Amino acid sequence: MGEIRIISTSSTGFENREEAGRLLAAELSEYHNQNAVVLGIPRGGIVPAREIARALDAELDIVLARKLRMLGFEELAIGSVAEDGKLFLNHEVVGQFGVVEAYIQQEKAHQLAEIKRRTELFRRVRPKVPLKGRIVIVTDDGVATGATAQAALWSVRLEHPKKLVVAMPVGPEDTIRRLAEDVDEMLCLRVPPLFSAVGQFYEQFNPVEDEDVLRILGEVGKGSVLK
């Protein structure tokens, strides 16, 4: 298990995703000018990721991994598939539930189709950043069950980063501690005693659309994000 840094158990929320990103960046100052890569989990994670990358003079990208869902329990991840098609399986869960190979391949194909759609959309404006040997910081606007974040982390690990850090604005303690098992460092700003949904901790929690992700990734190519 990696180092866990929980900044507060307060239920105090954030004005918006931008503020959450700036607060995370302040706690990650040791990675300033360290050639880090900040990965936002689409779609909501791209906004705090931009703020972190801007503050740390880091590269900005997204992680397009998708979780493989357990039949009948969609929030339970049996594994993940990465942008390049690499498959990670949680063999403990697969064995516990007796998941058959035919279902795994069916679910992999389904999730790869969505990855292909997003890749064709987003990679036109931002080619994938290589992660091998880099400090990689993965973020979102928060976590609830953590299944999507877990899939992202598994996939990033397949690329052999030098150090894998997760930075989350808010999440329940059990989820935060479970995610920490697969990373080198876990940072969470708020771990409130009562948690029902990520959106309850934001004054402004407007949907982030594909167009917003494209705009932010497009800014990277123009050099404006990190100014």
ZATIGU-584338 format. One line per field, with one value per residue (C-alpha): residue in one letter; x, y, z; residue number from 1. Coordinates in Angstrom, 1 decimal. Each point is the difference from the previous one (the first is absolute). Layout:
REM ZATIGU-584338
type = (a	...)
px = (X	...)
py = (Y	...)
pz = (Z	...)
seq = (NUM	...)
***
This chain:
REM ZATIGU-584338
type = (m	g	e	i	r	i	i	s	t	s	s	t	g	f	e	n	r	e	e	a	g	r	l	l	a	a	e	l	s	e	y	h	n	q	n	a	v	v	l	g	i	p	r	g	g	i	v	p	a	r	e	i	a	r	a	l	d	a	e	l	d	i	v	l	a	r	k	l	r	m	l	g	f	e	e	l	a	i	g	s	v	a	e	d	g	k	l	f	l	n	h	e	v	v	g	q	f	g	v	v	e	a	y	i	q	q	e	k	a	h	q	l	a	e	i	k	r	r	t	e	l	f	r	r	v	r	p	k	v	p	l	k	g	r	i	v	i	v	t	d	d	g	v	a	t	g	a	t	a	q	a	a	l	w	s	v	r	l	e	h	p	k	k	l	v	v	a	m	p	v	g	p	e	d	t	i	r	r	l	a	e	d	v	d	e	m	l	c	l	r	v	p	p	l	f	s	a	v	g	q	f	y	e	q	f	n	p	v	e	d	e	d	v	l	r	i	l	g	e	v	g	k	g	s	v	l	k)
px = (0.0	1.2	0.2	-3.4	-0.4	-3.5	0.0	-3.4	-3.0	-2.1	-3.2	0.9	-0.5	1.6	-1.3	0.7	2.4	2.6	0.3	0.3	2.9	1.8	-0.3	1.4	2.9	1.0	0.3	2.1	2.5	2.9	-0.6	0.4	2.4	0.5	-1.0	-3.3	-3.1	-3.4	-2.8	-3.6	-2.7	-2.6	-2.0	-0.2	3.7	1.4	-0.8	1.9	2.7	0.5	0.4	2.5	2.1	-0.1	1.4	2.6	1.2	-0.9	-1.4	-3.7	-1.9	-2.9	-0.2	-2.5	-0.1	-3.4	-1.0	-1.3	-3.3	-1.1	-3.3	-2.8	2.3	1.2	1.9	2.2	3.0	1.3	2.8	0.8	0.9	2.6	0.0	2.3	-2.2	2.1	-2.1	0.4	-2.0	-0.7	0.4	-1.2	-3.4	-0.1	0.6	-2.4	-2.9	0.8	0.2	0.4	2.4	-2.8	-1.5	3.4	0.5	-3.5	0.4	3.5	-1.4	-2.8	2.4	2.5	-2.7	-0.5	3.7	0.3	-2.7	1.7	3.5	-1.2	-1.6	2.7	3.2	-0.5	0.9	2.3	2.2	0.5	2.9	2.4	0.0	3.0	2.5	-2.1	-1.6	-3.7	-2.7	-3.6	-2.9	-3.8	-2.6	-0.5	-0.7	-2.9	0.4	3.3	-0.6	0.8	3.1	1.1	-0.1	2.0	2.7	0.3	0.5	2.5	2.0	0.3	2.1	2.6	0.1	2.8	-2.5	-3.8	-1.9	-3.7	-1.4	-3.7	-2.0	-2.5	-1.0	-1.1	2.7	-0.5	0.4	3.1	1.7	-0.8	1.4	3.1	0.9	0.8	2.0	3.1	-1.7	-3.7	-1.0	-3.6	-1.0	-3.3	-1.1	-3.3	-1.8	-3.2	0.3	-2.7	1.2	2.9	-2.4	-1.1	3.4	-0.1	-1.9	0.3	0.0	-1.0	0.4	3.3	-0.7	2.2	0.3	1.5	2.6	0.9	0.4	2.3	2.1	0.1	1.4	3.0	1.0	-0.2	2.1	-2.6	-0.8	3.3	0.3)
py = (0.0	3.5	3.0	1.4	3.7	1.0	3.8	0.3	-1.9	3.1	0.0	3.5	0.0	1.8	2.9	-1.9	-2.4	2.7	0.8	-3.7	-0.2	3.0	-1.4	-3.4	1.8	1.7	-3.4	-1.3	2.8	-2.5	-1.1	3.5	-0.1	-3.8	-1.0	-1.3	-1.0	0.8	-2.2	1.0	-2.7	1.2	1.8	1.8	-0.6	2.0	3.3	-0.6	-1.7	3.2	2.0	-2.4	-0.2	3.8	0.4	-2.7	0.8	-3.6	-1.6	-0.4	-3.0	-2.3	-3.7	-1.8	-3.4	-1.6	-2.3	-3.5	-0.2	-3.0	-1.3	1.2	2.1	2.8	1.9	-3.0	-0.1	-3.4	1.7	2.7	0.5	2.6	2.4	-2.3	-3.1	-1.4	-2.0	0.0	-2.5	-0.1	-3.8	0.1	1.4	-2.1	-3.2	1.0	0.6	-2.7	2.4	-2.0	0.9	0.5	2.8	1.6	0.2	1.3	2.7	0.9	0.4	2.2	2.3	0.1	1.4	2.9	0.5	0.1	2.6	2.2	-0.6	1.1	3.1	1.1	-1.2	2.3	2.9	-1.6	-3.1	-2.3	0.9	-2.9	-0.9	-2.4	1.3	3.1	1.3	-0.4	1.7	-1.2	2.1	0.4	2.3	-2.6	-3.7	-2.0	-3.7	0.6	-2.6	2.4	1.3	-3.5	-0.9	3.1	-0.9	-3.6	1.2	2.6	-2.6	-2.0	2.8	-0.2	3.6	0.9	1.1	-0.2	2.6	0.4	3.4	0.3	2.9	-2.2	-3.6	-2.4	-1.4	-3.7	0.9	2.2	-2.8	-2.6	2.1	0.6	-3.7	0.5	3.2	1.5	3.0	0.8	3.6	0.9	3.5	-1.0	-3.3	0.9	-2.3	0.1	-0.5	-0.6	1.5	2.1	2.8	0.8	1.5	2.6	3.2	-0.1	-3.5	0.5	-2.9	-0.1	-0.8	-1.5	3.5	1.3	-2.8	0.8	3.7	-0.6	-2.5	2.4	2.7	-2.3	-0.1	3.8	0.3	2.0	-2.5	0.2	3.8)
pz = (0.0	-0.9	2.3	0.8	0.6	1.2	0.5	1.8	1.1	-0.4	-2.1	-1.3	-3.8	-2.9	-2.1	-3.2	-1.6	-0.7	3.7	0.8	-2.5	1.4	3.6	-1.2	-1.8	3.2	1.7	-2.9	-0.2	0.4	-3.6	-1.4	-3.0	0.4	-3.5	1.4	-2.1	1.4	-1.3	0.3	0.0	-2.6	0.2	3.3	0.9	-2.9	1.9	3.2	-2.1	-2.0	3.3	1.4	-3.2	-0.3	3.6	-0.3	-3.5	-0.9	-3.1	-0.2	-1.5	0.5	0.9	-2.2	1.8	0.6	2.8	-0.8	1.9	1.9	-1.4	2.3	2.1	-2.4	2.7	0.7	-2.3	-1.0	-1.9	-2.5	-3.6	-1.0	-3.0	-1.9	0.7	2.8	2.5	3.8	2.0	3.7	0.3	3.6	-1.0	-3.2	2.0	2.8	-2.3	-2.5	-3.0	-3.2	-2.8	-2.5	2.1	0.6	-3.8	-0.6	2.6	-1.3	-3.5	1.2	2.0	-2.8	-2.3	2.3	0.3	-3.7	-0.2	2.5	-1.5	-3.4	1.5	2.5	-1.6	-3.0	2.2	2.6	-0.9	3.0	2.3	0.7	3.7	0.4	2.5	0.8	3.2	-0.8	2.0	-0.6	1.0	-0.2	1.5	2.8	0.5	1.3	-0.5	-1.7	-2.7	-2.9	1.7	0.8	-3.7	-0.9	2.6	-1.1	-3.6	0.9	1.9	-3.2	-1.5	2.8	1.4	2.4	2.6	0.0	2.1	0.4	1.0	0.8	1.3	1.9	0.7	2.6	2.2	-1.0	-3.7	0.6	2.0	-2.6	-2.8	2.0	-0.3	-3.7	0.1	1.4	1.6	0.6	0.7	0.9	1.2	1.7	1.4	1.6	2.5	-2.1	-3.7	-2.5	-3.3	-1.4	-1.1	3.5	0.8	-2.8	-0.2	-3.8	-1.5	-3.6	-2.4	-1.9	-3.6	-2.7	-1.5	3.3	0.0	-3.6	0.7	3.0	-1.9	-3.0	2.3	0.8	-3.7	0.0	3.1	2.0	2.7	1.8	-0.1)
seq = (1	2	3	4	5	6	7	8	9	10	11	12	13	14	15	16	17	18	19	20	21	22	23	24	25	26	27	28	29	30	31	32	33	34	35	36	37	38	39	40	41	42	43	44	45	46	47	48	49	50	51	52	53	54	55	56	57	58	59	60	61	62	63	64	65	66	67	68	69	70	71	72	73	74	75	76	77	78	79	80	81	82	83	84	85	86	87	88	89	90	91	92	93	94	95	96	97	98	99	100	101	102	103	104	105	106	107	108	109	110	111	112	113	114	115	116	117	118	119	120	121	122	123	124	125	126	127	128	129	130	131	132	133	134	135	136	137	138	139	140	141	142	143	144	145	146	147	148	149	150	151	152	153	154	155	156	157	158	159	160	161	162	163	164	165	166	167	168	169	170	171	172	173	174	175	176	177	178	179	180	181	182	183	184	185	186	187	188	189	190	191	192	193	194	195	196	197	198	199	200	201	202	203	204	205	206	207	208	209	210	211	212	213	214	215	216	217	218	219	220	221	222	223	224	225	226	227)
***
